[in-house]
Amino acid sequence: MGLGGCIILIAVGAILTFATDWHMQGVDLDMVGIILMLVGLIGVATFSGIARRRRVVVPPATTVVEEERHHHRDGYSDGYGV
């Protein structure tokens, strides 16, 4: 799960906790929202910790060697037939 998924979990949890007044038998939507927000916060903390430690490794530069091409001009290779 990436950073976007964690933020979505936090948003859905906040909506369930603070913006709804539904009552379902056997399900406490406030508690479900709080759990989703906590899981999202743990994910954000984990993701940011991993992203901070990750380093970008630049591959070593390669040298480009151009081949010398010897053009043989026999009078016909240029298309004029001279």
N, C-alpha and C positions, 0 to 999 in steps of 0.2 A: 504494500500500500504506500503510495507516495504522499507528498505533502498535500496535494489536492484532495485526496481521499480523507486525510486527517481533518482538514478544514471542513469538509462536508459533514463528517461525523459530529464535529463540534456544533455546526449550524443546525443539523437535524436534532441533536440533543437539546440545544437551546430552545428550539421551536416547541419540542414536546414538553419541556419543563415550564417555559414562561408564556407561551402564546396559545396554548390549548386549554380547554376546560372540559375535555372529554372524560368520561368515567367508564371504564371497562371493568367488568366483574373479573376479579382474579389478577388484574394487571395494574400496577401502579405506574402510570405514564410519567409521572415526575421522576421516579427512581430510574426508569429506563432512560430518560433524557439525561439525568446526571451521569449514569454509567457511560452513555455514548460520549458525553463531553469529556469525561475522564480518559476514556480510551483514545479519543482524538488528541487530547493534550499530551498523553504519553507518546503517541505516535509522532507528534510535532517535535517533542523533546528528543526522541530517538533519531528522527530524521535530521534534525539540525546538528546533533552531535556527530552523526556519521558524515554529514556534508562538510562540517568544519575540519574533520580529520583527513578527508580525502584530498589528495594532491594530484594536480594535473602533471603528467609526465610527458614532456615534449620529446619526440623521437629525435635522434641525432640527425643533423642535416646531411644529406647525401650530395655528393658532387656529381654534376652532370658533365659527362664527357661527350663531346660532339665528335662524330666520325668525320674524317676528311674523305670526301668522295672525289675520286678522279674522274673527270668527265672526258670521255673519249669522243672526240669530234671527227667523225669519218665523212662528214658531208651529208650523211643520210639520217643521222640520229636527230637532227633538229627539224626534220620534216620538209626541208626545201629541196633536197636531192642535188645539191651542188657538188 
